Amino acid sequence: DLNGRTESGFGPTVDMLHVDMTWGSLEFQKTSGHIKAILDPLFDYVLADKPTYFHCSAGADRTGVVALLVEGILGVS
């Protein structure tokens, strides 16, 4: 929940990207483009060697899935 916020809580020098990750079904996630909307900019930041922080309001399943995907793509065992 952004509570109307349009800027990062870390200040104006830190980019904020908000992606609505209403979970829905797995089929919905495959077709919604939400995962791609997270991973594309996330990897842009990694490739540019920028520190990256991500979370969700609940901080459980969605955050863990994104972390798992990112670590797997980066070769973390």
N, CA, C and O atoms as a Tripos MOL2 file, in Angstrom:
@<TRIPOS>MOLECULE
protein
  308   307    77     0     0
PROTEIN
NO_CHARGES

@<TRIPOS>ATOM
      1 N           0.8410   -1.1820    0.0000 N.3       1 ASP1
      2 CA          0.0000    0.0000    0.0000 C.3       1 ASP1
      3 C           0.8830    1.2410    0.0000 C.2       1 ASP1
      4 O           1.6770    1.4420    0.9190 O.2       1 ASP1
      5 N           0.7470    2.0580   -1.0110 N.am      2 LEU2
      6 CA          1.5980    3.2320   -1.1610 C.3       2 LEU2
      7 C           1.1180    4.4330   -0.3540 C.2       2 LEU2
      8 O           1.8790    5.3760   -0.1350 O.2       2 LEU2
      9 N          -0.1360    4.4080    0.0900 N.am      3 ASN3
     10 CA         -0.7050    5.5510    0.8160 C.3       3 ASN3
     11 C          -0.4900    6.8590    0.0670 C.2       3 ASN3
     12 O          -0.2070    7.8850    0.6850 O.2       3 ASN3
     13 N          -0.6210    6.8350   -1.2500 N.am      4 GLY4
     14 CA         -0.4730    8.0290   -2.0640 C.3       4 GLY4
     15 C           0.9640    8.4260   -2.3640 C.2       4 GLY4
     16 O           1.1970    9.4300   -3.0370 O.2       4 GLY4
     17 N           1.9120    7.6720   -1.8870 N.am      5 ARG5
     18 CA          3.3300    8.0030   -2.0840 C.3       5 ARG5
     19 C           3.7360    7.7720   -3.5380 C.2       5 ARG5
     20 O           3.3640    6.7690   -4.1470 O.2       5 ARG5
     21 N           4.4920    8.7000   -4.0740 N.am      6 THR6
     22 CA          4.9930    8.5680   -5.4400 C.3       6 THR6
     23 C           6.5180    8.6120   -5.4740 C.2       6 THR6
     24 O           7.1200    8.5020   -6.5420 O.2       6 THR6
     25 N           7.1390    8.7720   -4.3180 N.am      7 GLU7
     26 CA          8.5880    8.8660   -4.2190 C.3       7 GLU7
     27 C           9.0870    7.8520   -3.1970 C.2       7 GLU7
     28 O           8.3890    7.5330   -2.2340 O.2       7 GLU7
     29 N          10.2760    7.3580   -3.4090 N.am      8 SER8
     30 CA         10.8770    6.4000   -2.4960 C.3       8 SER8
     31 C          10.9740    6.9580   -1.0830 C.2       8 SER8
     32 O          11.2270    8.1480   -0.8960 O.2       8 SER8
     33 N          10.7730    6.1070   -0.1030 N.am      9 GLY9
     34 CA         10.9590    6.4910    1.2870 C.3       9 GLY9
     35 C          12.4190    6.7380    1.6220 C.2       9 GLY9
     36 O          12.7260    7.2660    2.6910 O.2       9 GLY9
     37 N          13.3230    6.3640    0.7270 N.am     10 PHE10
     38 CA         14.7490    6.5970    0.9120 C.3      10 PHE10
     39 C          15.1780    7.9580    0.3760 C.2      10 PHE10
     40 O          16.3450    8.3300    0.5030 O.2      10 PHE10
     41 N          14.2540    8.7020   -0.2170 N.am     11 GLY11
     42 CA         14.5620   10.0330   -0.7260 C.3      11 GLY11
     43 C          14.5170   10.1080   -2.2370 C.2      11 GLY11
     44 O          14.3840    9.0900   -2.9160 O.2      11 GLY11
     45 N          14.6290   11.3270   -2.7650 N.am     12 PRO12
     46 CA         14.4620   11.5380   -4.2100 C.3      12 PRO12
     47 C          15.5890   10.9730   -5.0740 C.2      12 PRO12
     48 O          15.4260   10.8580   -6.2890 O.2      12 PRO12
     49 N          16.7070   10.6230   -4.4850 N.am     13 THR13
     50 CA         17.8140   10.0830   -5.2940 C.3      13 THR13
     51 C          17.6910    8.5780   -5.4920 C.2      13 THR13
     52 O          18.4930    7.9770   -6.2070 O.2      13 THR13
     53 N          16.6910    7.9680   -4.8640 N.am     14 VAL14
     54 CA         16.4750    6.5290   -4.9860 C.3      14 VAL14
     55 C          15.1900    6.3010   -5.7770 C.2      14 VAL14
     56 O          14.1230    6.7850   -5.3990 O.2      14 VAL14
     57 N          15.3050    5.5610   -6.8750 N.am     15 ASP15
     58 CA         14.1400    5.2780   -7.7120 C.3      15 ASP15
     59 C          13.1620    4.3670   -6.9950 C.2      15 ASP15
     60 O          13.5630    3.4870   -6.2330 O.2      15 ASP15
     61 N          11.8830    4.5800   -7.2400 N.am     16 MET16
     62 CA         10.8570    3.6980   -6.7010 C.3      16 MET16
     63 C          10.0460    3.1470   -7.8630 C.2      16 MET16
     64 O           9.5870    3.8940   -8.7280 O.2      16 MET16
     65 N           9.8770    1.8500   -7.8710 N.am     17 LEU17
     66 CA          9.0590    1.1880   -8.8800 C.3      17 LEU17
     67 C           7.9670    0.4370   -8.1440 C.2      17 LEU17
     68 O           8.2520   -0.3690   -7.2580 O.2      17 LEU17
     69 N           6.7290    0.6930   -8.5030 N.am     18 HIS18
     70 CA          5.6180   -0.0270   -7.8830 C.3      18 HIS18
     71 C           4.9810   -0.9240   -8.9280 C.2      18 HIS18
     72 O           4.5750   -0.4560   -9.9920 O.2      18 HIS18
     73 N           4.8920   -2.2070   -8.6280 N.am     19 VAL19
     74 CA          4.2280   -3.1670   -9.5040 C.3      19 VAL19
     75 C           3.1350   -3.8300   -8.6940 C.2      19 VAL19
     76 O           3.4010   -4.4090   -7.6420 O.2      19 VAL19
     77 N           1.9000   -3.7490   -9.1800 N.am     20 ASP20
     78 CA          0.7760   -4.3850   -8.4900 C.3      20 ASP20
     79 C           0.9070   -5.8910   -8.6510 C.2      20 ASP20
     80 O           0.7970   -6.4240   -9.7550 O.2      20 ASP20
     81 N           1.1410   -6.5650   -7.5420 N.am     21 MET21
     82 CA          1.3180   -8.0130   -7.5850 C.3      21 MET21
     83 C           0.1450   -8.7410   -6.9460 C.2      21 MET21
     84 O           0.3380   -9.7070   -6.2080 O.2      21 MET21
     85 N          -1.0730   -8.2810   -7.2280 N.am     22 THR22
     86 CA         -2.2250   -9.0330   -6.7720 C.3      22 THR22
     87 C          -2.0170  -10.4680   -7.2400 C.2      22 THR22
     88 O          -1.9260  -10.7350   -8.4390 O.2      22 THR22
     89 N          -1.9430  -11.3770   -6.2930 N.am     23 TRP23
     90 CA         -1.4320  -12.7020   -6.6020 C.3      23 TRP23
     91 C          -2.2690  -13.4500   -7.6180 C.2      23 TRP23
     92 O          -1.7320  -13.8940   -8.6320 O.2      23 TRP23
     93 N          -3.5460  -13.6060   -7.3910 N.am     24 GLY24
     94 CA         -4.3790  -14.3600   -8.3180 C.3      24 GLY24
     95 C          -3.8580  -15.7710   -8.4910 C.2      24 GLY24
     96 O          -3.2040  -16.3180   -7.6030 O.2      24 GLY24
     97 N          -4.1490  -16.3470   -9.6270 N.am     25 SER25
     98 CA         -3.7120  -17.7080   -9.9150 C.3      25 SER25
     99 C          -2.3630  -17.6880  -10.6300 C.2      25 SER25
    100 O          -1.9160  -16.6470  -11.1110 O.2      25 SER25
    101 N          -1.7350  -18.8380  -10.6900 N.am     26 LEU26
    102 CA         -0.4680  -18.9520  -11.4110 C.3      26 LEU26
    103 C          -0.6700  -18.6000  -12.8820 C.2      26 LEU26
    104 O           0.1780  -17.9380  -13.4790 O.2      26 LEU26
    105 N          -1.7690  -19.0300  -13.4630 N.am     27 GLU27
    106 CA         -2.0420  -18.7020  -14.8670 C.3      27 GLU27
    107 C          -2.1430  -17.1900  -15.0550 C.2      27 GLU27
    108 O          -1.6570  -16.6480  -16.0480 O.2      27 GLU27
    109 N          -2.7810  -16.5070  -14.0880 N.am     28 PHE28
    110 CA         -2.8720  -15.0450  -14.1410 C.3      28 PHE28
    111 C          -1.4780  -14.4280  -14.1210 C.2      28 PHE28
    112 O          -1.1980  -13.5050  -14.8860 O.2      28 PHE28
    113 N          -0.6000  -14.9310  -13.2510 N.am     29 GLN29
    114 CA          0.7570  -14.3840  -13.1630 C.3      29 GLN29
    115 C           1.5290  -14.6160  -14.4560 C.2      29 GLN29
    116 O           2.3190  -13.7660  -14.8660 O.2      29 GLN29
    117 N           1.3070  -15.7550  -15.0990 N.am     30 LYS30
    118 CA          2.0080  -16.0510  -16.3390 C.3      30 LYS30
    119 C           1.5900  -15.0990  -17.4550 C.2      30 LYS30
    120 O           2.3990  -14.7740  -18.3240 O.2      30 LYS30
    121 N           0.3440  -14.6530  -17.4420 N.am     31 THR31
    122 CA         -0.1680  -13.8460  -18.5420 C.3      31 THR31
    123 C          -0.2830  -12.3590  -18.2180 C.2      31 THR31
    124 O          -0.4790  -11.5520  -19.1270 O.2      31 THR31
    125 N          -0.1650  -11.9780  -16.9500 N.am     32 SER32
    126 CA         -0.3940  -10.5820  -16.5630 C.3      32 SER32
    127 C           0.7700   -9.6610  -16.9100 C.2      32 SER32
    128 O           0.5750   -8.4600  -17.0950 O.2      32 SER32
    129 N           1.9700  -10.2090  -16.9990 N.am     33 GLY33
    130 CA          3.1380   -9.3840  -17.2430 C.3      33 GLY33
    131 C           3.7410   -8.8100  -15.9770 C.2      33 GLY33
    132 O           4.7290   -8.0780  -16.0530 O.2      33 GLY33
    133 N           3.1760   -9.1180  -14.8020 N.am     34 HIS34
    134 CA          3.6700   -8.5590  -13.5440 C.3      34 HIS34
    135 C           5.0910   -9.0280  -13.2240 C.2      34 HIS34
    136 O           5.9290   -8.2270  -12.8080 O.2      34 HIS34
    137 N           5.3600  -10.3010  -13.4120 N.am     35 ILE35
    138 CA          6.6940  -10.8090  -13.1050 C.3      35 ILE35
    139 C           7.7240  -10.1320  -14.0150 C.2      35 ILE35
    140 O           8.7910   -9.7290  -13.5530 O.2      35 ILE35
    141 N           7.4100  -10.0110  -15.2940 N.am     36 LYS36
    142 CA          8.3080   -9.3280  -16.2310 C.3      36 LYS36
    143 C           8.4730   -7.8650  -15.8350 C.2      36 LYS36
    144 O           9.5700   -7.3190  -15.9500 O.2      36 LYS36
    145 N           7.4080   -7.2240  -15.3740 N.am     37 ALA37
    146 CA          7.4810   -5.8180  -14.9620 C.3      37 ALA37
    147 C           8.3800   -5.6300  -13.7460 C.2      37 ALA37
    148 O           8.8870   -4.5330  -13.5130 O.2      37 ALA37
    149 N           8.5770   -6.6910  -12.9720 N.am     38 ILE38
    150 CA          9.4900   -6.6230  -11.8310 C.3      38 ILE38
    151 C          10.9100   -6.9680  -12.2780 C.2      38 ILE38
    152 O          11.8560   -6.2450  -11.9660 O.2      38 ILE38
    153 N          11.0550   -8.0650  -13.0030 N.am     39 LEU39
    154 CA         12.3910   -8.5600  -13.3340 C.3      39 LEU39
    155 C          13.1440   -7.6630  -14.3190 C.2      39 LEU39
    156 O          14.3580   -7.5090  -14.1910 O.2      39 LEU39
    157 N          12.4610   -7.0700  -15.2920 N.am     40 ASP40
    158 CA         13.1570   -6.2160  -16.2640 C.3      40 ASP40
    159 C          13.8950   -5.0690  -15.5770 C.2      40 ASP40
    160 O          15.1090   -4.9450  -15.7420 O.2      40 ASP40
    161 N          13.1920   -4.2190  -14.8050 N.am     41 PRO41
    162 CA         13.9400   -3.1320  -14.1590 C.3      41 PRO41
    163 C          14.8950   -3.6230  -13.0800 C.2      41 PRO41
    164 O          15.9390   -3.0100  -12.8590 O.2      41 PRO41
    165 N          14.5560   -4.7160  -12.4070 N.am     42 LEU42
    166 CA         15.4390   -5.2530  -11.3770 C.3      42 LEU42
    167 C          16.7950   -5.6280  -11.9740 C.2      42 LEU42
    168 O          17.8380   -5.2990  -11.4080 O.2      42 LEU42
    169 N          16.7800   -6.3100  -13.1060 N.am     43 PHE43
    170 CA         18.0360   -6.6920  -13.7420 C.3      43 PHE43
    171 C          18.7420   -5.5030  -14.3800 C.2      43 PHE43
    172 O          19.9690   -5.4940  -14.4790 O.2      43 PHE43
    173 N          17.9770   -4.4920  -14.8160 N.am     44 ASP44
    174 CA         18.6200   -3.2630  -15.2970 C.3      44 ASP44
    175 C          19.4660   -2.6540  -14.1850 C.2      44 ASP44
    176 O          20.5890   -2.2100  -14.4250 O.2      44 ASP44
    177 N          18.9260   -2.6320  -12.9650 N.am     45 TYR45
    178 CA         19.6650   -2.0820  -11.8270 C.3      45 TYR45
    179 C          20.8660   -2.9590  -11.4770 C.2      45 TYR45
    180 O          21.9440   -2.4430  -11.1830 O.2      45 TYR45
    181 N          20.6880   -4.2600  -11.5050 N.am     46 VAL46
    182 CA         21.8020   -5.1640  -11.1970 C.3      46 VAL46
    183 C          22.9190   -4.9780  -12.2220 C.2      46 VAL46
    184 O          24.0900   -4.8850  -11.8540 O.2      46 VAL46
    185 N          22.5640   -4.9240  -13.4970 N.am     47 LEU47
    186 CA         23.5700   -4.7490  -14.5480 C.3      47 LEU47
    187 C          24.2750   -3.3930  -14.4560 C.2      47 LEU47
    188 O          25.4370   -3.2650  -14.8410 O.2      47 LEU47
    189 N          23.5610   -2.3790  -13.9400 N.am     48 ALA48
    190 CA         24.1550   -1.0490  -13.7800 C.3      48 ALA48
    191 C          24.8900   -0.9230  -12.4420 C.2      48 ALA48
    192 O          25.3790    0.1520  -12.0930 O.2      48 ALA48
    193 N          24.9630   -2.0380  -11.6970 N.am     49 ASP49
    194 CA         25.6440   -2.0790  -10.4040 C.3      49 ASP49
    195 C          25.0300   -1.1080   -9.3920 C.2      49 ASP49
    196 O          25.7350   -0.4900   -8.5940 O.2      49 ASP49
    197 N          23.6920   -0.9880   -9.4460 N.am     50 LYS50
    198 CA         22.9810   -0.1370   -8.4930 C.3      50 LYS50
    199 C          22.4170   -1.0140   -7.3750 C.2      50 LYS50
    200 O          21.8840   -2.0910   -7.6390 O.2      50 LYS50
    201 N          22.5340   -0.5580   -6.1400 N.am     51 PRO51
    202 CA         21.9170   -1.3150   -5.0380 C.3      51 PRO51
    203 C          20.4120   -1.4180   -5.2600 C.2      51 PRO51
    204 O          19.7830   -0.4800   -5.7490 O.2      51 PRO51
    205 N          19.8450   -2.5570   -4.9010 N.am     52 THR52
    206 CA         18.4270   -2.7950   -5.1470 C.3      52 THR52
    207 C          17.7740   -3.3910   -3.9170 C.2      52 THR52
    208 O          18.3200   -4.2890   -3.2780 O.2      52 THR52
    209 N          16.5990   -2.8790   -3.5970 N.am     53 TYR53
    210 CA         15.8140   -3.3420   -2.4460 C.3      53 TYR53
    211 C          14.4110   -3.5870   -2.9480 C.2      53 TYR53
    212 O          13.8380   -2.7320   -3.6240 O.2      53 TYR53
    213 N          13.8460   -4.7340   -2.6330 N.am     54 PHE54
    214 CA         12.4570   -4.9760   -3.0180 C.3      54 PHE54
    215 C          11.7230   -5.6410   -1.8760 C.2      54 PHE54
    216 O          12.3180   -6.3160   -1.0350 O.2      54 PHE54
    217 N          10.4190   -5.4370   -1.8630 N.am     55 HIS55
    218 CA          9.5860   -6.0180   -0.8080 C.3      55 HIS55
    219 C           8.1410   -5.9930   -1.2630 C.2      55 HIS55
    220 O           7.8180   -5.4110   -2.2980 O.2      55 HIS55
    221 N           7.2820   -6.6180   -0.4990 N.am     56 CYS56
    222 CA          5.8470   -6.4740   -0.7110 C.3      56 CYS56
    223 C           5.2130   -6.1660    0.6370 C.2      56 CYS56
    224 O           5.8540   -6.2690    1.6830 O.2      56 CYS56
    225 N           3.9650   -5.7940    0.5910 N.am     57 SER57
    226 CA          3.3110   -5.3700    1.8320 C.3      57 SER57
    227 C           3.2330   -6.4990    2.8520 C.2      57 SER57
    228 O           3.2710   -6.2440    4.0550 O.2      57 SER57
    229 N           3.1260   -7.7380    2.3940 N.am     58 ALA58
    230 CA          3.0650   -8.8630    3.3220 C.3      58 ALA58
    231 C           4.4640   -9.4460    3.5730 C.2      58 ALA58
    232 O           4.7430   -9.9630    4.6540 O.2      58 ALA58
    233 N           5.3240   -9.3590    2.5730 N.am     59 GLY59
    234 CA          6.7110   -9.8120    2.7190 C.3      59 GLY59
    235 C           6.8730  -11.3100    2.8270 C.2      59 GLY59
    236 O           7.7940  -11.7870    3.4880 O.2      59 GLY59
    237 N           6.0040  -12.0490    2.1960 N.am     60 ALA60
    238 CA          6.0910  -13.5010    2.3120 C.3      60 ALA60
    239 C           6.2320  -14.1260    0.9230 C.2      60 ALA60
    240 O           7.3220  -14.1230    0.3510 O.2      60 ALA60
    241 N           5.1830  -14.6400    0.4010 N.am     61 ASP61
    242 CA          5.2210  -15.4330   -0.8240 C.3      61 ASP61
    243 C           5.7590  -14.6810   -2.0320 C.2      61 ASP61
    244 O           6.6830  -15.1600   -2.6900 O.2      61 ASP61
    245 N           5.2040  -13.5190   -2.3360 N.am     62 ARG62
    246 CA          5.6240  -12.8080   -3.5450 C.3      62 ARG62
    247 C           7.0820  -12.3890   -3.4680 C.2      62 ARG62
    248 O           7.8240  -12.5500   -4.4370 O.2      62 ARG62
    249 N           7.4960  -11.8590   -2.3440 N.am     63 THR63
    250 CA          8.8910  -11.4530   -2.1750 C.3      63 THR63
    251 C           9.8110  -12.6580   -2.3120 C.2      63 THR63
    252 O          10.8540  -12.5710   -2.9590 O.2      63 THR63
    253 N           9.4400  -13.7630   -1.7180 N.am     64 GLY64
    254 CA         10.2410  -14.9780   -1.7870 C.3      64 GLY64
    255 C          10.3450  -15.5240   -3.1930 C.2      64 GLY64
    256 O          11.4080  -15.9940   -3.5970 O.2      64 GLY64
    257 N           9.2570  -15.4700   -3.9460 N.am     65 VAL65
    258 CA          9.2750  -15.9630   -5.3250 C.3      65 VAL65
    259 C          10.2120  -15.1090   -6.1680 C.2      65 VAL65
    260 O          11.0130  -15.6450   -6.9330 O.2      65 VAL65
    261 N          10.1240  -13.7980   -6.0410 N.am     66 VAL66
    262 CA         11.0100  -12.9180   -6.8040 C.3      66 VAL66
    263 C          12.4650  -13.1730   -6.4090 C.2      66 VAL66
    264 O          13.3330  -13.2580   -7.2770 O.2      66 VAL66
    265 N          12.7390  -13.2950   -5.1070 N.am     67 ALA67
    266 CA         14.1060  -13.5610   -4.6420 C.3      67 ALA67
    267 C          14.6080  -14.8900   -5.2030 C.2      67 ALA67
    268 O          15.7490  -14.9730   -5.6580 O.2      67 ALA67
    269 N          13.7850  -15.9150   -5.1780 N.am     68 LEU68
    270 CA         14.1640  -17.2160   -5.7190 C.3      68 LEU68
    271 C          14.5030  -17.1240   -7.1980 C.2      68 LEU68
    272 O          15.5160  -17.6650   -7.6410 O.2      68 LEU68
    273 N          13.6680  -16.4490   -7.9530 N.am     69 LEU69
    274 CA         13.9120  -16.3060   -9.3980 C.3      69 LEU69
    275 C          15.2010  -15.5350   -9.6570 C.2      69 LEU69
    276 O          16.0190  -15.9520  -10.4770 O.2      69 LEU69
    277 N          15.3840  -14.4340   -8.9770 N.am     70 VAL70
    278 CA         16.5810  -13.6140   -9.1730 C.3      70 VAL70
    279 C          17.8380  -14.3960   -8.8070 C.2      70 VAL70
    280 O          18.8040  -14.4130   -9.5690 O.2      70 VAL70
    281 N          17.8280  -15.0310   -7.6620 N.am     71 GLU71
    282 CA         19.0070  -15.7870   -7.2490 C.3      71 GLU71
    283 C          19.3010  -16.9350   -8.2170 C.2      71 GLU71
    284 O          20.4610  -17.2010   -8.5310 O.2      71 GLU71
    285 N          18.2610  -17.6070   -8.6850 N.am     72 GLY72
    286 CA         18.4580  -18.6890   -9.6470 C.3      72 GLY72
    287 C          19.0610  -18.1940  -10.9520 C.2      72 GLY72
    288 O          19.9540  -18.8300  -11.5110 O.2      72 GLY72
    289 N          18.5730  -17.0600  -11.4360 N.am     73 ILE73
    290 CA         19.1010  -16.4930  -12.6810 C.3      73 ILE73
    291 C          20.5400  -16.0340  -12.5020 C.2      73 ILE73
    292 O          21.3430  -16.1280  -13.4300 O.2      73 ILE73
    293 N          20.8730  -15.5360  -11.3090 N.am     74 LEU74
    294 CA         22.2340  -15.0850  -11.0330 C.3      74 LEU74
    295 C          23.1910  -16.2230  -10.6920 C.2      74 LEU74
    296 O          24.3810  -15.9950  -10.4740 O.2      74 LEU74
    297 N          22.6630  -17.4620  -10.6450 N.am     75 GLY75
    298 CA         23.5130  -18.6200  -10.4110 C.3      75 GLY75
    299 C          23.7610  -18.9720   -8.9560 C.2      75 GLY75
    300 O          24.6730  -19.7420   -8.6530 O.2      75 GLY75
    301 N          22.9600  -18.4180   -8.0470 N.am     76 VAL76
    302 CA         23.1010  -18.7440   -6.6300 C.3      76 VAL76
    303 C          22.5480  -20.1390   -6.4200 C.2      76 VAL76
    304 O          21.4450  -20.4400   -6.8760 O.2      76 VAL76
    305 N          23.3040  -21.0070   -5.7270 N.am     77 SER77
    306 CA         22.8320  -22.3800   -5.5130 C.3      77 SER77
    307 C          21.8580  -22.4450   -4.3630 C.2      77 SER77
    308 O          21.3580  -23.5220   -4.0370 O.2      77 SER77
@<TRIPOS>BOND
     1     1     2 1
     2     2     3 1
     3     3     4 2
     4     3     5 am
     5     5     6 1
     6     6     7 1
     7     7     8 2
     8     7     9 am
     9     9    10 1
    10    10    11 1
    11    11    12 2
    12    11    13 am
    13    13    14 1
    14    14    15 1
    15    15    16 2
    16    15    17 am
    17    17    18 1
    18    18    19 1
    19    19    20 2
    20    19    21 am
    21    21    22 1
    22    22    23 1
    23    23    24 2
    24    23    25 am
    25    25    26 1
    26    26    27 1
    27    27    28 2
    28    27    29 am
    29    29    30 1
    30    30    31 1
    31    31    32 2
    32    31    33 am
    33    33    34 1
    34    34    35 1
    35    35    36 2
    36    35    37 am
    37    37    38 1
    38    38    39 1
    39    39    40 2
    40    39    41 am
    41    41    42 1
    42    42    43 1
    43    43    44 2
    44    43    45 am
    45    45    46 1
    46    46    47 1
    47    47    48 2
    48    47    49 am
    49    49    50 1
    50    50    51 1
    51    51    52 2
    52    51    53 am
    53    53    54 1
    54    54    55 1
    55    55    56 2
    56    55    57 am
    57    57    58 1
    58    58    59 1
    59    59    60 2
    60    59    61 am
    61    61    62 1
    62    62    63 1
    63    63    64 2
    64    63    65 am
    65    65    66 1
    66    66    67 1
    67    67    68 2
    68    67    69 am
    69    69    70 1
    70    70    71 1
    71    71    72 2
    72    71    73 am
    73    73    74 1
    74    74    75 1
    75    75    76 2
    76    75    77 am
    77    77    78 1
    78    78    79 1
    79    79    80 2
    80    79    81 am
    81    81    82 1
    82    82    83 1
    83    83    84 2
    84    83    85 am
    85    85    86 1
    86    86    87 1
    87    87    88 2
    88    87    89 am
    89    89    90 1
    90    90    91 1
    91    91    92 2
    92    91    93 am
    93    93    94 1
    94    94    95 1
    95    95    96 2
    96    95    97 am
    97    97    98 1
    98    98    99 1
    99    99   100 2
   100    99   101 am
   101   101   102 1
   102   102   103 1
   103   103   104 2
   104   103   105 am
   105   105   106 1
   106   106   107 1
   107   107   108 2
   108   107   109 am
   109   109   110 1
   110   110   111 1
   111   111   112 2
   112   111   113 am
   113   113   114 1
   114   114   115 1
   115   115   116 2
   116   115   117 am
   117   117   118 1
   118   118   119 1
   119   119   120 2
   120   119   121 am
   121   121   122 1
   122   122   123 1
   123   123   124 2
   124   123   125 am
   125   125   126 1
   126   126   127 1
   127   127   128 2
   128   127   129 am
   129   129   130 1
   130   130   131 1
   131   131   132 2
   132   131   133 am
   133   133   134 1
   134   134   135 1
   135   135   136 2
   136   135   137 am
   137   137   138 1
   138   138   139 1
   139   139   140 2
   140   139   141 am
   141   141   142 1
   142   142   143 1
   143   143   144 2
   144   143   145 am
   145   145   146 1
   146   146   147 1
   147   147   148 2
   148   147   149 am
   149   149   150 1
   150   150   151 1
   151   151   152 2
   152   151   153 am
   153   153   154 1
   154   154   155 1
   155   155   156 2
   156   155   157 am
   157   157   158 1
   158   158   159 1
   159   159   160 2
   160   159   161 am
   161   161   162 1
   162   162   163 1
   163   163   164 2
   164   163   165 am
   165   165   166 1
   166   166   167 1
   167   167   168 2
   168   167   169 am
   169   169   170 1
   170   170   171 1
   171   171   172 2
   172   171   173 am
   173   173   174 1
   174   174   175 1
   175   175   176 2
   176   175   177 am
   177   177   178 1
   178   178   179 1
   179   179   180 2
   180   179   181 am
   181   181   182 1
   182   182   183 1
   183   183   184 2
   184   183   185 am
   185   185   186 1
   186   186   187 1
   187   187   188 2
   188   187   189 am
   189   189   190 1
   190   190   191 1
   191   191   192 2
   192   191   193 am
   193   193   194 1
   194   194   195 1
   195   195   196 2
   196   195   197 am
   197   197   198 1
   198   198   199 1
   199   199   200 2
   200   199   201 am
   201   201   202 1
   202   202   203 1
   203   203   204 2
   204   203   205 am
   205   205   206 1
   206   206   207 1
   207   207   208 2
   208   207   209 am
   209   209   210 1
   210   210   211 1
   211   211   212 2
   212   211   213 am
   213   213   214 1
   214   214   215 1
   215   215   216 2
   216   215   217 am
   217   217   218 1
   218   218   219 1
   219   219   220 2
   220   219   221 am
   221   221   222 1
   222   222   223 1
   223   223   224 2
   224   223   225 am
   225   225   226 1
   226   226   227 1
   227   227   228 2
   228   227   229 am
   229   229   230 1
   230   230   231 1
   231   231   232 2
   232   231   233 am
   233   233   234 1
   234   234   235 1
   235   235   236 2
   236   235   237 am
   237   237   238 1
   238   238   239 1
   239   239   240 2
   240   239   241 am
   241   241   242 1
   242   242   243 1
   243   243   244 2
   244   243   245 am
   245   245   246 1
   246   246   247 1
   247   247   248 2
   248   247   249 am
   249   249   250 1
   250   250   251 1
   251   251   252 2
   252   251   253 am
   253   253   254 1
   254   254   255 1
   255   255   256 2
   256   255   257 am
   257   257   258 1
   258   258   259 1
   259   259   260 2
   260   259   261 am
   261   261   262 1
   262   262   263 1
   263   263   264 2
   264   263   265 am
   265   265   266 1
   266   266   267 1
   267   267   268 2
   268   267   269 am
   269   269   270 1
   270   270   271 1
   271   271   272 2
   272   271   273 am
   273   273   274 1
   274   274   275 1
   275   275   276 2
   276   275   277 am
   277   277   278 1
   278   278   279 1
   279   279   280 2
   280   279   281 am
   281   281   282 1
   282   282   283 1
   283   283   284 2
   284   283   285 am
   285   285   286 1
   286   286   287 1
   287   287   288 2
   288   287   289 am
   289   289   290 1
   290   290   291 1
   291   291   292 2
   292   291   293 am
   293   293   294 1
   294   294   295 1
   295   295   296 2
   296   295   297 am
   297   297   298 1
   298   298   299 1
   299   299   300 2
   300   299   301 am
   301   301   302 1
   302   302   303 1
   303   303   304 2
   304   303   305 am
   305   305   306 1
   306   306   307 1
   307   307   308 2
@<TRIPOS>SUBSTRUCTURE
     1 ASP1         2 RESIDUE 1 A ASP
     2 LEU2         6 RESIDUE 1 A LEU
     3 ASN3        10 RESIDUE 1 A ASN
     4 GLY4        14 RESIDUE 1 A GLY
     5 ARG5        18 RESIDUE 1 A ARG
     6 THR6        22 RESIDUE 1 A THR
     7 GLU7        26 RESIDUE 1 A GLU
     8 SER8        30 RESIDUE 1 A SER
     9 GLY9        34 RESIDUE 1 A GLY
    10 PHE10       38 RESIDUE 1 A PHE
    11 GLY11       42 RESIDUE 1 A GLY
    12 PRO12       46 RESIDUE 1 A PRO
    13 THR13       50 RESIDUE 1 A THR
    14 VAL14       54 RESIDUE 1 A VAL
    15 ASP15       58 RESIDUE 1 A ASP
    16 MET16       62 RESIDUE 1 A MET
    17 LEU17       66 RESIDUE 1 A LEU
    18 HIS18       70 RESIDUE 1 A HIS
    19 VAL19       74 RESIDUE 1 A VAL
    20 ASP20       78 RESIDUE 1 A ASP
    21 MET21       82 RESIDUE 1 A MET
    22 THR22       86 RESIDUE 1 A THR
    23 TRP23       90 RESIDUE 1 A TRP
    24 GLY24       94 RESIDUE 1 A GLY
    25 SER25       98 RESIDUE 1 A SER
    26 LEU26      102 RESIDUE 1 A LEU
    27 GLU27      106 RESIDUE 1 A GLU
    28 PHE28      110 RESIDUE 1 A PHE
    29 GLN29      114 RESIDUE 1 A GLN
    30 LYS30      118 RESIDUE 1 A LYS
    31 THR31      122 RESIDUE 1 A THR
    32 SER32      126 RESIDUE 1 A SER
    33 GLY33      130 RESIDUE 1 A GLY
    34 HIS34      134 RESIDUE 1 A HIS
    35 ILE35      138 RESIDUE 1 A ILE
    36 LYS36      142 RESIDUE 1 A LYS
    37 ALA37      146 RESIDUE 1 A ALA
    38 ILE38      150 RESIDUE 1 A ILE
    39 LEU39      154 RESIDUE 1 A LEU
    40 ASP40      158 RESIDUE 1 A ASP
    41 PRO41      162 RESIDUE 1 A PRO
    42 LEU42      166 RESIDUE 1 A LEU
    43 PHE43      170 RESIDUE 1 A PHE
    44 ASP44      174 RESIDUE 1 A ASP
    45 TYR45      178 RESIDUE 1 A TYR
    46 VAL46      182 RESIDUE 1 A VAL
    47 LEU47      186 RESIDUE 1 A LEU
    48 ALA48      190 RESIDUE 1 A ALA
    49 ASP49      194 RESIDUE 1 A ASP
    50 LYS50      198 RESIDUE 1 A LYS
    51 PRO51      202 RESIDUE 1 A PRO
    52 THR52      206 RESIDUE 1 A THR
    53 TYR53      210 RESIDUE 1 A TYR
    54 PHE54      214 RESIDUE 1 A PHE
    55 HIS55      218 RESIDUE 1 A HIS
    56 CYS56      222 RESIDUE 1 A CYS
    57 SER57      226 RESIDUE 1 A SER
    58 ALA58      230 RESIDUE 1 A ALA
    59 GLY59      234 RESIDUE 1 A GLY
    60 ALA60      238 RESIDUE 1 A ALA
    61 ASP61      242 RESIDUE 1 A ASP
    62 ARG62      246 RESIDUE 1 A ARG
    63 THR63      250 RESIDUE 1 A THR
    64 GLY64      254 RESIDUE 1 A GLY
    65 VAL65      258 RESIDUE 1 A VAL
    66 VAL66      262 RESIDUE 1 A VAL
    67 ALA67      266 RESIDUE 1 A ALA
    68 LEU68      270 RESIDUE 1 A LEU
    69 LEU69      274 RESIDUE 1 A LEU
    70 VAL70      278 RESIDUE 1 A VAL
    71 GLU71      282 RESIDUE 1 A GLU
    72 GLY72      286 RESIDUE 1 A GLY
    73 ILE73      290 RESIDUE 1 A ILE
    74 LEU74      294 RESIDUE 1 A LEU
    75 GLY75      298 RESIDUE 1 A GLY
    76 VAL76      302 RESIDUE 1 A VAL
    77 SER77      306 RESIDUE 1 A SER
